[in-house]
Amino acid sequence: MFVLAGLDRLLFGASPTLYGVLFLLVSALSAVWVRSGDLASAPVVVPIAFAVGLPLLAEGEGGLGGHLMALVTALAMQAGWLYGGTLVAGVIVTVRKLRLMARRVAERESGRDRVGEGERGGSGRAGRARVRGQGRGAAPGTRGSGSYDHRPVGPRSPRPPAQPRRTVPRG
């Protein structure tokens, strides 16, 4: 956006409308090109990019204070473009996220269908390995030790009764 603002200033005399239209395009492209893992960052980065290019378009007089005042005024006057670009990025990112979630659900469902087909053929338990101590009961030829592979523990011995604290008398 900084480069586009510089080109706008050189070629078109700092046209805020052109900068706004370019911002909408950059917002849409940013939301489309961002990685799947970084989808939430697109609507956050877009307004920052708008503000980065704006100082080149804001013409202020009178030193640093005048330039800051011109920047704040330009932000206030161009808020529609800012909100529009953020909305465009947010909508595109939301649609992408919903499609990504639907694709993951479909992959999970197709994975379950493949597992279900493998279980139907044969004895019904094809592809499953039994680990000692897991499942319903013990494997044939082993002792039924429950879910742990160590000897059963008997009842605990009772705790001794609680003793009152010995305090030093205050005198």
Secondary structure, DSSP 8 states (H G I E B T S, - for coil): -HHHHHHHHHHHSS-HHHHHHHHHHHHHHHHHHS-GGGGGGHHHHHHHHHHHHHHHH----SHHHHHHHHHHHHHHHTHHHHHHHHHHHHHHHHHHHHHHHHHHHHHHHHHHHHHHHHHHSTTS-TT----TT-SSS--TTS---TTSSS---------------------
